[in-house]
Amino acid sequence: MVAAIARYFPKGTKVSRPMGGYFLWLELSGGTDSMALHHSAQAEGINFAPGPMFSASGEYSNCLRLNYGLPSDCIRSVVKTLGALAKSQE
C-alpha cells in the first residue's frame, strides 16, 4: 500500500510507517481538505478516516488514516482512485 501511495498520491504526501496494526497515517499538502476528500471518496465507495476525527480542535485537516487490512489485489485500485481524488484537490 505504501508503494501504491507513493505512485498515485500527490508528490510530497507523507506516510507513517507503523510498527504494527492495520493503519497508515497520511499527511497531504497543507491545502488539502480531508473532509472534502472523504465525501468525494464515499461517492466512489471508498471510506477512510479524515484527520479532523482525531482532534477535538479540528486539527489535521490535511491528514487521513487508511486501513490496509484489505486483500492486496484490491488495494492498488482503491489507492489509485483515492490518489486521483487527492490530486484533483490540489
Biopython code that builds the backbone (N, CA, C, O; Angstrom):
import numpy as np
from Bio.PDB.StructureBuilder import StructureBuilder

atoms = [
    (1, "MET", "N", (0.829, -1.183, 0.000)),
    (1, "MET", "CA", (0.000, 0.000, 0.000)),
    (1, "MET", "C", (0.875, 1.249, 0.000)),
    (1, "MET", "O", (0.543, 2.234, -0.659)),
    (2, "VAL", "N", (1.973, 1.221, 0.721)),
    (2, "VAL", "CA", (2.872, 2.379, 0.761)),
    (2, "VAL", "C", (3.419, 2.670, -0.633)),
    (2, "VAL", "O", (3.518, 3.831, -1.030)),
    (3, "ALA", "N", (3.772, 1.630, -1.374)),
    (3, "ALA", "CA", (4.278, 1.816, -2.735)),
    (3, "ALA", "C", (3.194, 2.400, -3.641)),
    (3, "ALA", "O", (3.485, 3.257, -4.475)),
    (4, "ALA", "N", (1.962, 1.952, -3.488)),
    (4, "ALA", "CA", (0.858, 2.483, -4.298)),
    (4, "ALA", "C", (0.588, 3.941, -3.949)),
    (4, "ALA", "O", (0.289, 4.741, -4.836)),
    (5, "ILE", "N", (0.688, 4.296, -2.682)),
    (5, "ILE", "CA", (0.505, 5.694, -2.277)),
    (5, "ILE", "C", (1.585, 6.561, -2.915)),
    (5, "ILE", "O", (1.294, 7.639, -3.434)),
    (6, "ALA", "N", (2.817, 6.096, -2.878)),
    (6, "ALA", "CA", (3.925, 6.849, -3.488)),
    (6, "ALA", "C", (3.695, 7.037, -4.987)),
    (6, "ALA", "O", (4.064, 8.066, -5.553)),
    (7, "ARG", "N", (3.095, 6.055, -5.616)),
    (7, "ARG", "CA", (2.878, 6.134, -7.066)),
    (7, "ARG", "C", (1.682, 7.000, -7.444)),
    (7, "ARG", "O", (1.763, 7.753, -8.414)),
    (8, "TYR", "N", (0.569, 6.918, -6.703)),
    (8, "TYR", "CA", (-0.685, 7.521, -7.132)),
    (8, "TYR", "C", (-1.091, 8.799, -6.405)),
    (8, "TYR", "O", (-1.920, 9.553, -6.913)),
    (9, "PHE", "N", (-0.530, 9.055, -5.237)),
    (9, "PHE", "CA", (-0.916, 10.255, -4.492)),
    (9, "PHE", "C", (-0.055, 11.448, -4.914)),
    (9, "PHE", "O", (0.983, 11.273, -5.552)),
    (10, "PRO", "N", (-0.490, 12.659, -4.557)),
    (10, "PRO", "CA", (0.303, 13.844, -4.904)),
    (10, "PRO", "C", (1.719, 13.755, -4.347)),
    (10, "PRO", "O", (1.943, 13.195, -3.274)),
    (11, "LYS", "N", (2.665, 14.310, -5.085)),
    (11, "LYS", "CA", (4.050, 14.359, -4.606)),
    (11, "LYS", "C", (4.079, 15.093, -3.266)),
    (11, "LYS", "O", (3.334, 16.050, -3.050)),
    (12, "GLY", "N", (4.935, 14.637, -2.389)),
    (12, "GLY", "CA", (5.054, 15.254, -1.073)),
    (12, "GLY", "C", (4.157, 14.649, -0.014)),
    (12, "GLY", "O", (4.224, 15.045, 1.150)),
    (13, "THR", "N", (3.306, 13.681, -0.397)),
    (13, "THR", "CA", (2.463, 13.015, 0.596)),
    (13, "THR", "C", (3.371, 12.245, 1.552)),
    (13, "THR", "O", (4.229, 11.473, 1.126)),
    (14, "LYS", "N", (3.169, 12.465, 2.836)),
    (14, "LYS", "CA", (3.958, 11.777, 3.856)),
    (14, "LYS", "C", (3.139, 10.611, 4.409)),
    (14, "LYS", "O", (1.938, 10.739, 4.646)),
    (15, "VAL", "N", (3.804, 9.478, 4.609)),
    (15, "VAL", "CA", (3.134, 8.271, 5.095)),
    (15, "VAL", "C", (3.861, 7.766, 6.323)),
    (15, "VAL", "O", (5.086, 7.642, 6.325)),
    (16, "SER", "N", (3.095, 7.470, 7.380)),
    (16, "SER", "CA", (3.690, 6.876, 8.570)),
    (16, "SER", "C", (4.103, 5.448, 8.254)),
    (16, "SER", "O", (3.571, 4.833, 7.330)),
    (17, "ARG", "N", (5.030, 4.933, 9.003)),
    (17, "ARG", "CA", (5.442, 3.532, 8.863)),
    (17, "ARG", "C", (5.270, 2.875, 10.231)),
    (17, "ARG", "O", (6.226, 2.762, 10.999)),
    (18, "PRO", "N", (4.043, 2.444, 10.528)),
    (18, "PRO", "CA", (3.762, 1.891, 11.856)),
    (18, "PRO", "C", (4.493, 0.578, 12.108)),
    (18, "PRO", "O", (4.776, -0.175, 11.176)),
    (19, "MET", "N", (4.790, 0.316, 13.357)),
    (19, "MET", "CA", (5.459, -0.922, 13.744)),
    (19, "MET", "C", (4.461, -2.080, 13.848)),
    (19, "MET", "O", (4.866, -3.241, 13.914)),
    (20, "GLY", "N", (3.179, -1.776, 13.862)),
    (20, "GLY", "CA", (2.161, -2.808, 13.951)),
    (20, "GLY", "C", (0.804, -2.222, 13.638)),
    (20, "GLY", "O", (0.682, -1.013, 13.444)),
    (21, "GLY", "N", (-0.196, -3.039, 13.586)),
    (21, "GLY", "CA", (-1.547, -2.583, 13.311)),
    (21, "GLY", "C", (-1.871, -2.615, 11.832)),
    (21, "GLY", "O", (-1.092, -3.115, 11.021)),
    (22, "TYR", "N", (-3.033, -2.075, 11.491)),
    (22, "TYR", "CA", (-3.531, -2.109, 10.130)),
    (22, "TYR", "C", (-3.835, -0.726, 9.583)),
    (22, "TYR", "O", (-4.687, -0.587, 8.705)),
    (23, "PHE", "N", (-3.159, 0.299, 10.079)),
    (23, "PHE", "CA", (-3.478, 1.656, 9.664)),
    (23, "PHE", "C", (-2.237, 2.424, 9.238)),
    (23, "PHE", "O", (-1.160, 2.259, 9.810)),
    (24, "LEU", "N", (-2.407, 3.267, 8.222)),
    (24, "LEU", "CA", (-1.383, 4.218, 7.808)),
    (24, "LEU", "C", (-1.934, 5.611, 8.021)),
    (24, "LEU", "O", (-3.114, 5.859, 7.774)),
    (25, "TRP", "N", (-1.098, 6.518, 8.474)),
    (25, "TRP", "CA", (-1.459, 7.917, 8.646)),
    (25, "TRP", "C", (-0.799, 8.678, 7.506)),
    (25, "TRP", "O", (0.420, 8.624, 7.342)),
    (26, "LEU", "N", (-1.606, 9.391, 6.712)),
    (26, "LEU", "CA", (-1.099, 10.161, 5.586)),
    (26, "LEU", "C", (-1.223, 11.642, 5.868)),
    (26, "LEU", "O", (-2.227, 12.096, 6.418)),
    (27, "GLU", "N", (-0.208, 12.393, 5.494)),
    (27, "GLU", "CA", (-0.240, 13.852, 5.581)),
    (27, "GLU", "C", (-0.079, 14.381, 4.168)),
    (27, "GLU", "O", (0.960, 14.198, 3.535)),
    (28, "LEU", "N", (-1.131, 15.046, 3.680)),
    (28, "LEU", "CA", (-1.135, 15.621, 2.345)),
    (28, "LEU", "C", (-0.708, 17.082, 2.426)),
    (28, "LEU", "O", (-0.458, 17.598, 3.516)),
    (29, "SER", "N", (-0.624, 17.749, 1.283)),
    (29, "SER", "CA", (-0.232, 19.158, 1.289)),
    (29, "SER", "C", (-1.195, 19.956, 2.166)),
    (29, "SER", "O", (-2.343, 19.563, 2.367)),
    (30, "GLY", "N", (-0.712, 21.068, 2.675)),
    (30, "GLY", "CA", (-1.492, 21.877, 3.605)),
    (30, "GLY", "C", (-2.824, 22.364, 3.071)),
    (30, "GLY", "O", (-3.725, 22.663, 3.854)),
    (31, "GLY", "N", (-2.972, 22.452, 1.745)),
    (31, "GLY", "CA", (-4.219, 22.931, 1.163)),
    (31, "GLY", "C", (-5.285, 21.871, 0.983)),
    (31, "GLY", "O", (-6.408, 22.191, 0.594)),
    (32, "THR", "N", (-4.964, 20.625, 1.254)),
    (32, "THR", "CA", (-5.910, 19.535, 1.055)),
    (32, "THR", "C", (-6.899, 19.475, 2.205)),
    (32, "THR", "O", (-6.510, 19.549, 3.371)),
    (33, "ASP", "N", (-8.160, 19.342, 1.881)),
    (33, "ASP", "CA", (-9.226, 19.233, 2.880)),
    (33, "ASP", "C", (-9.665, 17.771, 2.936)),
    (33, "ASP", "O", (-10.388, 17.307, 2.055)),
    (34, "SER", "N", (-9.235, 17.050, 3.962)),
    (34, "SER", "CA", (-9.533, 15.617, 4.031)),
    (34, "SER", "C", (-11.021, 15.334, 4.214)),
    (34, "SER", "O", (-11.484, 14.244, 3.876)),
    (35, "MET", "N", (-11.774, 16.293, 4.741)),
    (35, "MET", "CA", (-13.227, 16.093, 4.854)),
    (35, "MET", "C", (-13.870, 16.130, 3.468)),
    (35, "MET", "O", (-14.732, 15.305, 3.165)),
    (36, "ALA", "N", (-13.461, 17.077, 2.628)),
    (36, "ALA", "CA", (-13.976, 17.137, 1.252)),
    (36, "ALA", "C", (-13.542, 15.900, 0.478)),
    (36, "ALA", "O", (-14.316, 15.344, -0.301)),
    (37, "LEU", "N", (-12.307, 15.474, 0.693)),
    (37, "LEU", "CA", (-11.802, 14.263, 0.049)),
    (37, "LEU", "C", (-12.620, 13.053, 0.501)),
    (37, "LEU", "O", (-12.932, 12.174, -0.302)),
    (38, "HIS", "N", (-12.956, 13.012, 1.759)),
    (38, "HIS", "CA", (-13.773, 11.926, 2.318)),
    (38, "HIS", "C", (-15.112, 11.835, 1.600)),
    (38, "HIS", "O", (-15.549, 10.743, 1.234)),
    (39, "HIS", "N", (-15.766, 12.976, 1.395)),
    (39, "HIS", "CA", (-17.067, 12.985, 0.710)),
    (39, "HIS", "C", (-16.932, 12.510, -0.739)),
    (39, "HIS", "O", (-17.770, 11.748, -1.223)),
    (40, "SER", "N", (-15.884, 12.955, -1.428)),
    (40, "SER", "CA", (-15.648, 12.516, -2.809)),
    (40, "SER", "C", (-15.366, 11.012, -2.858)),
    (40, "SER", "O", (-15.852, 10.305, -3.741)),
    (41, "ALA", "N", (-14.579, 10.539, -1.902)),
    (41, "ALA", "CA", (-14.233, 9.117, -1.858)),
    (41, "ALA", "C", (-15.461, 8.254, -1.580)),
    (41, "ALA", "O", (-15.622, 7.186, -2.170)),
    (42, "GLN", "N", (-16.315, 8.715, -0.691)),
    (42, "GLN", "CA", (-17.521, 7.949, -0.378)),
    (42, "GLN", "C", (-18.403, 7.780, -1.613)),
    (42, "GLN", "O", (-19.041, 6.741, -1.786)),
    (43, "ALA", "N", (-18.439, 8.797, -2.468)),
    (43, "ALA", "CA", (-19.211, 8.701, -3.706)),
    (43, "ALA", "C", (-18.660, 7.602, -4.622)),
    (43, "ALA", "O", (-19.373, 7.090, -5.486)),
    (44, "GLU", "N", (-17.385, 7.245, -4.424)),
    (44, "GLU", "CA", (-16.739, 6.177, -5.200)),
    (44, "GLU", "C", (-16.731, 4.844, -4.445)),
    (44, "GLU", "O", (-16.143, 3.867, -4.909)),
    (45, "GLY", "N", (-17.384, 4.811, -3.284)),
    (45, "GLY", "CA", (-17.439, 3.587, -2.487)),
    (45, "GLY", "C", (-16.199, 3.341, -1.655)),
    (45, "GLY", "O", (-15.947, 2.214, -1.229)),
    (46, "ILE", "N", (-15.405, 4.411, -1.415)),
    (46, "ILE", "CA", (-14.163, 4.303, -0.645)),
    (46, "ILE", "C", (-14.359, 5.024, 0.679)),
    (46, "ILE", "O", (-14.884, 6.137, 0.716)),
    (47, "ASN", "N", (-13.942, 4.397, 1.748)),
    (47, "ASN", "CA", (-14.075, 5.007, 3.063)),
    (47, "ASN", "C", (-12.708, 5.059, 3.743)),
    (47, "ASN", "O", (-11.909, 4.129, 3.629)),
    (48, "PHE", "N", (-12.456, 6.139, 4.439)),
    (48, "PHE", "CA", (-11.260, 6.302, 5.262)),
    (48, "PHE", "C", (-11.615, 7.252, 6.391)),
    (48, "PHE", "O", (-12.700, 7.834, 6.394)),
    (49, "ALA", "N", (-10.727, 7.412, 7.333)),
    (49, "ALA", "CA", (-10.965, 8.305, 8.467)),
    (49, "ALA", "C", (-10.246, 9.631, 8.224)),
    (49, "ALA", "O", (-9.016, 9.668, 8.213)),
    (50, "PRO", "N", (-11.000, 10.729, 8.026)),
    (50, "PRO", "CA", (-10.364, 12.038, 7.843)),
    (50, "PRO", "C", (-9.706, 12.502, 9.143)),
    (50, "PRO", "O", (-10.197, 12.219, 10.236)),
    (51, "GLY", "N", (-8.601, 13.211, 9.007)),
    (51, "GLY", "CA", (-7.809, 13.658, 10.154)),
    (51, "GLY", "C", (-8.560, 14.384, 11.257)),
    (51, "GLY", "O", (-8.299, 14.126, 12.432)),
    (52, "PRO", "N", (-9.501, 15.299, 10.919)),
    (52, "PRO", "CA", (-10.186, 16.025, 11.991)),
    (52, "PRO", "C", (-10.941, 15.141, 12.980)),
    (52, "PRO", "O", (-11.264, 15.588, 14.081)),
    (53, "MET", "N", (-11.227, 13.891, 12.605)),
    (53, "MET", "CA", (-11.882, 12.963, 13.544)),
    (53, "MET", "C", (-11.002, 12.672, 14.752)),
    (53, "MET", "O", (-11.494, 12.204, 15.779)),
    (54, "PHE", "N", (-9.705, 12.946, 14.639)),
    (54, "PHE", "CA", (-8.756, 12.617, 15.695)),
    (54, "PHE", "C", (-8.317, 13.849, 16.481)),
    (54, "PHE", "O", (-7.313, 13.814, 17.192)),
    (55, "SER", "N", (-9.077, 14.939, 16.348)),
    (55, "SER", "CA", (-8.727, 16.179, 17.034)),
    (55, "SER", "C", (-9.978, 16.882, 17.527)),
    (55, "SER", "O", (-10.917, 17.100, 16.762)),
    (56, "ALA", "N", (-9.990, 17.235, 18.797)),
    (56, "ALA", "CA", (-11.116, 17.969, 19.360)),
    (56, "ALA", "C", (-11.167, 19.401, 18.842)),
    (56, "ALA", "O", (-12.218, 20.039, 18.895)),
    (57, "SER", "N", (-10.045, 19.913, 18.343)),
    (57, "SER", "CA", (-9.997, 21.302, 17.879)),
    (57, "SER", "C", (-9.965, 21.422, 16.348)),
    (57, "SER", "O", (-9.702, 22.505, 15.825)),
    (58, "GLY", "N", (-10.227, 20.332, 15.627)),
    (58, "GLY", "CA", (-10.299, 20.375, 14.171)),
    (58, "GLY", "C", (-8.961, 20.382, 13.460)),
    (58, "GLY", "O", (-8.886, 20.729, 12.281)),
    (59, "GLU", "N", (-7.897, 20.002, 14.166)),
    (59, "GLU", "CA", (-6.587, 19.934, 13.527)),
    (59, "GLU", "C", (-6.533, 18.751, 12.564)),
    (59, "GLU", "O", (-7.475, 17.962, 12.482)),
    (60, "TYR", "N", (-5.440, 18.638, 11.847)),
    (60, "TYR", "CA", (-5.168, 17.533, 10.926)),
    (60, "TYR", "C", (-6.109, 17.519, 9.714)),
    (60, "TYR", "O", (-6.428, 16.458, 9.177)),
    (61, "SER", "N", (-6.546, 18.710, 9.291)),
    (61, "SER", "CA", (-7.476, 18.779, 8.163)),
    (61, "SER", "C", (-6.860, 18.265, 6.863)),
    (61, "SER", "O", (-7.586, 17.926, 5.928)),
    (62, "ASN", "N", (-5.537, 18.206, 6.795)),
    (62, "ASN", "CA", (-4.868, 17.697, 5.596)),
    (62, "ASN", "C", (-4.344, 16.269, 5.785)),
    (62, "ASN", "O", (-3.481, 15.815, 5.034)),
    (63, "CYS", "N", (-4.867, 15.572, 6.784)),
    (63, "CYS", "CA", (-4.398, 14.217, 7.100)),
    (63, "CYS", "C", (-5.548, 13.220, 7.005)),
    (63, "CYS", "O", (-6.721, 13.587, 7.068)),
    (64, "LEU", "N", (-5.179, 11.953, 6.852)),
    (64, "LEU", "CA", (-6.175, 10.899, 6.854)),
    (64, "LEU", "C", (-5.553, 9.586, 7.307)),
    (64, "LEU", "O", (-4.341, 9.384, 7.230)),
    (65, "ARG", "N", (-6.416, 8.710, 7.776)),
    (65, "ARG", "CA", (-5.976, 7.386, 8.226)),
    (65, "ARG", "C", (-6.578, 6.345, 7.301)),
    (65, "ARG", "O", (-7.789, 6.322, 7.080)),
    (66, "LEU", "N", (-5.730, 5.489, 6.763)),
    (66, "LEU", "CA", (-6.165, 4.412, 5.879)),
    (66, "LEU", "C", (-5.979, 3.070, 6.556)),
    (66, "LEU", "O", (-4.973, 2.834, 7.225)),
    (67, "ASN", "N", (-6.948, 2.198, 6.379)),
    (67, "ASN", "CA", (-6.873, 0.832, 6.860)),
    (67, "ASN", "C", (-6.303, -0.010, 5.728)),
    (67, "ASN", "O", (-6.840, 0.006, 4.620)),
    (68, "TYR", "N", (-5.231, -0.741, 5.984)),
    (68, "TYR", "CA", (-4.669, -1.576, 4.928)),
    (68, "TYR", "C", (-4.877, -3.056, 5.212)),
    (68, "TYR", "O", (-4.047, -3.890, 4.848)),
    (69, "GLY", "N", (-5.968, -3.371, 5.852)),
    (69, "GLY", "CA", (-6.303, -4.757, 6.135)),
    (69, "GLY", "C", (-7.117, -5.402, 5.018)),
    (69, "GLY", "O", (-7.772, -6.421, 5.239)),
    (70, "LEU", "N", (-7.083, -4.820, 3.826)),
    (70, "LEU", "CA", (-7.795, -5.370, 2.676)),
    (70, "LEU", "C", (-6.911, -6.367, 1.934)),
    (70, "LEU", "O", (-5.688, -6.325, 2.069)),
    (71, "PRO", "N", (-7.509, -7.256, 1.160)),
    (71, "PRO", "CA", (-6.692, -8.119, 0.301)),
    (71, "PRO", "C", (-5.859, -7.262, -0.657)),
    (71, "PRO", "O", (-6.350, -6.257, -1.171)),
    (72, "SER", "N", (-4.629, -7.643, -0.893)),
    (72, "SER", "CA", (-3.715, -6.815, -1.669)),
    (72, "SER", "C", (-4.168, -6.574, -3.101)),
    (72, "SER", "O", (-3.781, -5.566, -3.692)),
    (73, "ASP", "N", (-4.975, -7.463, -3.683)),
    (73, "ASP", "CA", (-5.399, -7.269, -5.064)),
    (73, "ASP", "C", (-6.350, -6.096, -5.238)),
    (73, "ASP", "O", (-6.438, -5.546, -6.335)),
    (74, "CYS", "N", (-7.065, -5.695, -4.194)),
    (74, "CYS", "CA", (-7.970, -4.557, -4.333)),
    (74, "CYS", "C", (-7.337, -3.248, -3.831)),
    (74, "CYS", "O", (-7.870, -2.170, -4.089)),
    (75, "ILE", "N", (-6.226, -3.333, -3.129)),
    (75, "ILE", "CA", (-5.598, -2.132, -2.581)),
    (75, "ILE", "C", (-5.152, -1.184, -3.687)),
    (75, "ILE", "O", (-5.418, 0.016, -3.607)),
    (76, "ARG", "N", (-4.484, -1.688, -4.709)),
    (76, "ARG", "CA", (-3.950, -0.818, -5.761)),
    (76, "ARG", "C", (-5.063, -0.003, -6.426)),
    (76, "ARG", "O", (-4.900, 1.198, -6.642)),
    (77, "SER", "N", (-6.168, -0.628, -6.746)),
    (77, "SER", "CA", (-7.278, 0.066, -7.398)),
    (77, "SER", "C", (-7.859, 1.161, -6.509)),
    (77, "SER", "O", (-8.122, 2.270, -6.973)),
    (78, "VAL", "N", (-8.055, 0.846, -5.239)),
    (78, "VAL", "CA", (-8.608, 1.815, -4.291)),
    (78, "VAL", "C", (-7.641, 2.981, -4.096)),
    (78, "VAL", "O", (-8.056, 4.140, -4.107)),
    (79, "VAL", "N", (-6.367, 2.684, -3.921)),
    (79, "VAL", "CA", (-5.373, 3.740, -3.712)),
    (79, "VAL", "C", (-5.228, 4.598, -4.972)),
    (79, "VAL", "O", (-5.047, 5.812, -4.874)),
    (80, "LYS", "N", (-5.305, 3.985, -6.139)),
    (80, "LYS", "CA", (-5.223, 4.744, -7.388)),
    (80, "LYS", "C", (-6.381, 5.738, -7.493)),
    (80, "LYS", "O", (-6.171, 6.903, -7.831)),
    (81, "THR", "N", (-7.587, 5.285, -7.207)),
    (81, "THR", "CA", (-8.760, 6.170, -7.247)),
    (81, "THR", "C", (-8.654, 7.260, -6.197)),
    (81, "THR", "O", (-8.896, 8.431, -6.491)),
    (82, "LEU", "N", (-8.295, 6.889, -4.975)),
    (82, "LEU", "CA", (-8.170, 7.868, -3.900)),
    (82, "LEU", "C", (-7.059, 8.882, -4.195)),
    (82, "LEU", "O", (-7.209, 10.074, -3.923)),
    (83, "GLY", "N", (-5.955, 8.403, -4.747)),
    (83, "GLY", "CA", (-4.868, 9.309, -5.126)),
    (83, "GLY", "C", (-5.302, 10.310, -6.180)),
    (83, "GLY", "O", (-4.944, 11.485, -6.104)),
    (84, "ALA", "N", (-6.076, 9.855, -7.168)),
    (84, "ALA", "CA", (-6.586, 10.760, -8.202)),
    (84, "ALA", "C", (-7.514, 11.804, -7.596)),
    (84, "ALA", "O", (-7.472, 12.972, -7.983)),
    (85, "LEU", "N", (-8.342, 11.396, -6.657)),
    (85, "LEU", "CA", (-9.223, 12.351, -5.977)),
    (85, "LEU", "C", (-8.415, 13.364, -5.185)),
    (85, "LEU", "O", (-8.743, 14.551, -5.181)),
    (86, "ALA", "N", (-7.359, 12.910, -4.512)),
    (86, "ALA", "CA", (-6.495, 13.814, -3.748)),
    (86, "ALA", "C", (-5.802, 14.803, -4.677)),
    (86, "ALA", "O", (-5.704, 15.989, -4.364)),
    (87, "LYS", "N", (-5.321, 14.315, -5.822)),
    (87, "LYS", "CA", (-4.668, 15.201, -6.794)),
    (87, "LYS", "C", (-5.639, 16.259, -7.325)),
    (87, "LYS", "O", (-5.238, 17.390, -7.600)),
    (88, "SER", "N", (-6.884, 15.901, -7.465)),
    (88, "SER", "CA", (-7.874, 16.853, -8.003)),
    (88, "SER", "C", (-8.138, 17.999, -7.025)),
    (88, "SER", "O", (-8.688, 19.028, -7.418)),
    (89, "GLN", "N", (-7.757, 17.838, -5.767)),
    (89, "GLN", "CA", (-7.951, 18.891, -4.773)),
    (89, "GLN", "C", (-6.786, 19.865, -4.706)),
    (89, "GLN", "O", (-6.884, 20.901, -4.048)),
    (90, "GLU", "N", (-5.706, 19.554, -5.365)),
    (90, "GLU", "CA", (-4.522, 20.438, -5.285)),
    (90, "GLU", "C", (-4.800, 21.756, -5.971)),
    (90, "GLU", "O", (-3.932, 22.627, -6.010)),
]
sb = StructureBuilder()
sb.init_structure("model")
sb.init_model(0)
sb.init_chain("A")
sb.init_seg("    ")
for serial, (resi, resn, name, xyz) in enumerate(atoms, 1):
    if name == "N":
        sb.init_residue(resn, " ", resi, " ")
    sb.init_atom(name, np.array(xyz, "f"), 0.0, 1.0, " ", f" {name:<3s}", serial, name[0])
structure = sb.get_structure()
